[in-house]
Amino acid sequence: MGRADAVNRNKDDHPPLARAELPADTAALARYLIGKVVVRELPEGVASGRIVETEAYVVGDAAGHGYRGMTPRNRSLFLERGHAYVYLAYGISTMLNVSSEMQGIGTGVLIRALEPLEGISIMRLNRGVERLRDLARGPGRLAAALRIDRSLDGLDLCREGSLWLARDGHEPGEIGQSIRIGISKDADRLLRFYVRESLFVSGPRSLSQ
């Protein structure tokens, strides 16, 4: 039986990451989160996935939502590291980010892709697709699979609840680094991190060698 076909475990099998464990540097946090687990508690049960791709949006980054300061829309990005910043991109796709530095800084890590672990049937129903690889490959698909919406914005991801970050003891393997996907500002920065040879990463294959 493969990891993705394993029987569902109880949410208590996923103790949250402690905030003190999280690097207080955005790029370092983006790399650190590779191999960690996003856990979502839903009425139907627990669904989770291992993070295989992230992007960092650092201090002074023109592509970051906090670049021009705090607004009502992005204020969760300015929380202490380890909180959810959830926004709607282009009025279509929900994106899950993790605030990444000291309170008031306005930087974050975009969770771009997951390897599904638990609640596969829940994710398939949420996404309306069967193919395992496509359930959470890309930030919009990821949020849809785990039914993440704006109601979770500002949630403490270092505390067990509706959504949190955990580890399961798995080593992610070799981590690659590349430019970020789909941006035009500060596009040359190598701030995307991913698991090399993972089937579950998003974007062009040329960026994930």
C-alpha positions in Angstrom: 0.0 0.0 0.0 1.4 3.4 -1.0 1.6 6.4 1.3 -1.2 8.2 -0.5 -3.5 5.1 -0.2 -2.9 4.7 3.6 -5.9 4.6 5.8 -6.9 7.8 7.5 -5.3 8.6 10.8 -6.7 10.6 13.6 -5.9 14.3 13.8 -4.1 13.6 17.0 -1.4 11.8 14.9 -0.4 15.3 13.6 0.9 17.5 16.5 1.3 21.0 15.3 4.7 22.5 14.5 5.9 24.8 17.4 6.4 28.4 16.3 9.9 28.3 17.8 10.8 25.6 15.2 10.0 27.9 12.3 12.9 29.9 10.9 12.5 33.6 11.3 13.6 34.2 7.7 11.2 34.0 4.8 13.5 32.1 2.4 14.7 29.7 5.1 11.1 29.1 6.1 10.1 28.3 2.6 12.8 25.6 2.4 12.0 24.3 5.9 8.4 23.7 5.1 9.2 21.3 2.3 8.3 17.9 3.6 6.0 19.2 6.3 2.3 18.4 6.3 -0.8 20.6 5.9 -3.6 19.1 7.9 -7.2 20.1 7.4 -10.0 19.0 9.7 -13.4 18.8 7.9 -16.8 17.4 9.0 -16.1 14.3 6.8 -12.7 13.7 8.4 -9.1 14.7 8.3 -7.4 15.5 4.9 -3.7 16.1 4.7 -0.8 16.5 2.2 2.9 16.7 2.4 4.3 20.0 1.1 6.4 19.5 -2.0 6.6 23.1 -3.4 6.8 26.6 -1.9 7.6 30.1 -2.9 9.1 32.8 -0.6 8.0 36.5 -0.8 10.7 38.3 1.1 11.3 41.8 2.6 11.5 44.4 -0.2 10.1 42.0 -2.8 8.0 43.9 -5.4 6.1 40.7 -6.1 5.0 40.3 -2.5 1.5 41.4 -1.2 3.1 43.3 1.7 5.4 45.4 -0.5 3.3 48.5 -0.3 2.3 48.1 3.4 -0.6 46.7 5.3 -4.2 46.9 4.1 -7.4 45.3 5.3 -6.9 42.5 2.7 -3.3 41.6 3.5 -3.2 42.2 7.3 -2.8 38.5 8.1 0.5 38.6 6.2 1.8 40.9 8.9 1.2 38.6 11.8 3.9 36.7 13.6 5.3 33.8 11.6 3.1 30.7 11.4 -0.3 32.3 10.6 -2.4 31.7 7.5 -2.7 34.4 4.9 -5.5 33.3 2.6 -6.5 35.4 -0.4 -8.4 35.1 -3.6 -6.3 35.4 -6.8 -7.9 37.0 -9.8 -11.3 36.4 -8.2 -11.0 32.7 -9.0 -8.5 30.7 -7.0 -7.8 30.7 -3.3 -4.2 30.7 -2.2 -2.7 29.5 1.2 0.3 31.4 2.5 2.2 31.3 5.8 3.3 34.5 7.4 7.0 34.3 7.8 8.8 36.8 10.1 8.2 39.1 13.0 4.8 40.7 13.5 4.5 43.8 11.3 7.0 42.7 8.6 4.5 41.6 5.9 6.3 38.6 4.3 5.1 35.1 3.5 5.5 31.7 2.0 3.1 30.5 -0.6 2.3 26.8 -0.4 2.2 25.8 -4.0 1.7 22.0 -4.0 1.1 19.0 -1.8 1.5 15.2 -2.1 -1.9 14.0 -0.9 -1.6 11.7 2.2 -5.0 11.3 3.9 -8.6 12.0 3.0 -8.0 11.2 -0.6 -11.7 10.5 -1.2 -12.6 13.9 0.4 -10.1 15.7 -1.9 -11.4 13.9 -5.0 -14.9 15.0 -4.1 -13.8 18.6 -3.4 -11.9 18.8 -6.7 -14.2 16.7 -8.9 -11.2 14.8 -10.3 -9.9 11.3 -9.7 -6.2 11.5 -10.7 -4.1 11.6 -7.6 -1.4 13.7 -9.1 -3.8 16.5 -9.9 -5.5 16.8 -6.6 -3.2 19.4 -5.1 -0.6 20.2 -7.8 -0.7 24.0 -7.8 -1.9 26.5 -5.2 -5.5 26.8 -6.4 -6.0 23.1 -6.7 -4.4 22.6 -3.2 -6.9 25.1 -1.6 -9.8 23.5 -3.4 -8.8 20.0 -2.4 -8.6 21.0 1.3 -11.6 23.3 1.1 -9.5 26.3 2.2 -11.3 29.6 1.9 -11.1 33.2 3.3 -12.7 32.1 6.5 -9.4 30.6 7.5 -7.4 33.8 6.9 -5.4 34.8 10.0 -5.6 31.3 11.6 -2.7 30.2 13.8 -1.2 27.3 11.9 0.9 26.3 15.0 -2.2 25.3 16.9 -4.5 22.4 16.2 -7.9 23.5 14.8 -9.4 23.7 11.4 -6.1 23.9 9.6 -2.5 23.5 10.9 1.1 22.6 10.0 2.6 19.3 11.2 5.4 16.8 10.5 5.3 13.1 10.0 8.9 12.1 10.2 9.3 11.8 6.4 12.5 13.1 4.8 11.6 15.0 1.6 14.6 14.0 -0.4 16.6 16.5 -2.5 15.3 20.0 -2.6 15.7 22.1 -5.7 15.5 25.9 -6.1 14.3 28.0 -9.0 12.7 31.3 -10.0 9.1 31.7 -9.0 6.1 31.0 -11.3 3.7 33.4 -12.9 5.1 36.7 -11.6 6.6 39.7 -13.5 8.2 41.7 -10.7 11.5 40.5 -9.2 11.0 37.5 -11.4 14.7 36.5 -11.4 14.9 35.7 -7.7 15.5 32.0 -6.9 12.8 31.8 -4.2 10.9 28.7 -5.3 11.7 25.5 -3.5 10.5 22.0 -4.5 11.2 18.3 -4.1 13.2 17.1 -7.1 11.6 14.4 -9.2 8.3 14.7 -7.3 5.2 14.0 -9.5 3.2 16.5 -7.4 5.0 19.7 -8.1 3.4 22.3 -10.3 4.7 24.5 -13.1 6.8 23.8 -16.2 8.9 20.7 -16.0 12.0 22.8 -16.9 11.8 24.5 -13.6 11.7 21.3 -11.6 14.7 19.3 -12.8 
